[in-house]
Amino acid sequence: MHAKRRRERGPRDRRLEKLAIDGLTPLGERDATIAATEQCAGAALQAMITDESLTVSEAVQWCAGVISHGEAARLRRLPAQAHNRD
């Protein structure tokens, strides 16, 4: 009985492993897309502030209320963090 149960678990374990990979792969891709998108947003905010001489408040206003001051600060740190990791 135990040997049969072990034989039956092998194919099931392989199916479960494949399903786990099928579920985790899109989540990893989503996380990479979000990270890249947020870095672009941070770079744009930083350019508004440094290149266009806006204050953080003015840059946030230009973003039509979609982001808060705290979110702007977090996003602005992202390009620098990515640059420091390279």
C-alpha positions as CSV (number, residue, x, y, z in Angstrom):
1,M,0.0,0.0,0.0
2,H,2.8,2.5,0.9
3,A,4.7,1.8,-2.4
4,K,1.5,2.5,-4.4
5,R,0.9,5.7,-2.5
6,R,4.5,6.9,-3.2
7,R,4.1,6.1,-6.9
8,E,0.9,8.1,-7.0
9,R,2.4,11.0,-5.2
10,G,5.2,11.4,-7.8
11,P,3.0,12.5,-10.7
12,R,0.9,14.6,-8.4
13,D,3.9,16.3,-6.9
14,R,5.1,17.1,-10.4
15,R,1.7,18.5,-11.3
16,L,1.6,20.6,-8.2
17,E,5.1,21.9,-8.8
18,K,4.1,22.9,-12.3
19,L,1.0,24.6,-11.0
20,A,3.0,26.5,-8.4
21,I,5.5,27.7,-11.1
22,D,2.5,28.7,-13.4
23,G,1.1,30.8,-10.5
24,L,4.4,32.3,-9.3
25,T,5.8,33.3,-12.7
26,P,3.1,35.8,-13.6
27,L,3.4,37.3,-10.1
28,G,7.2,37.8,-10.6
29,E,6.5,39.4,-13.9
30,R,3.9,41.7,-12.3
31,D,6.4,42.7,-9.6
32,A,9.1,43.5,-12.2
33,T,6.6,45.6,-14.2
34,I,5.5,47.5,-11.2
35,A,9.1,48.2,-10.2
36,A,10.1,49.4,-13.6
37,T,6.9,51.6,-13.9
38,E,7.6,53.1,-10.5
39,Q,11.2,53.9,-11.4
40,C,10.0,55.7,-14.5
41,A,7.5,57.7,-12.4
42,G,10.2,58.5,-9.9
43,A,12.6,59.7,-12.6
44,A,9.9,61.9,-14.1
45,L,9.1,63.4,-10.7
46,Q,12.8,64.0,-10.1
47,A,13.2,65.7,-13.5
48,M,10.2,67.9,-12.7
49,I,11.8,69.0,-9.5
50,T,15.4,69.3,-10.6
51,D,15.3,70.1,-14.3
52,E,12.1,72.2,-14.3
53,S,12.7,73.8,-10.8
54,L,9.4,72.8,-9.3
55,T,8.9,72.2,-5.7
56,V,7.6,68.8,-4.6
57,S,4.2,70.3,-3.9
58,E,4.1,71.8,-7.4
59,A,5.1,68.4,-8.9
60,V,2.4,66.7,-6.9
61,Q,-0.1,69.2,-8.2
62,W,1.0,68.6,-11.8
63,C,0.2,64.9,-11.1
64,A,-3.5,65.8,-10.7
65,G,-3.8,64.5,-7.2
66,V,-2.9,60.9,-8.2
67,I,0.0,60.8,-5.8
68,S,0.6,62.2,-2.3
69,H,3.7,64.0,-1.1
70,G,4.8,60.8,0.7
71,E,4.3,58.7,-2.5
72,A,6.3,61.4,-4.5
73,A,9.1,61.1,-2.0
74,R,9.1,57.3,-2.2
75,L,9.1,57.3,-6.0
76,R,11.9,59.9,-6.2
77,R,14.1,57.6,-4.1
78,L,13.6,54.7,-6.5
79,P,15.9,55.7,-9.4
80,A,18.7,56.5,-7.0
81,Q,18.3,53.2,-5.3
82,A,18.4,51.3,-8.6
83,H,21.5,53.3,-9.7
84,N,23.2,52.5,-6.4
85,R,22.6,48.7,-6.9
86,D,24.2,48.7,-10.4
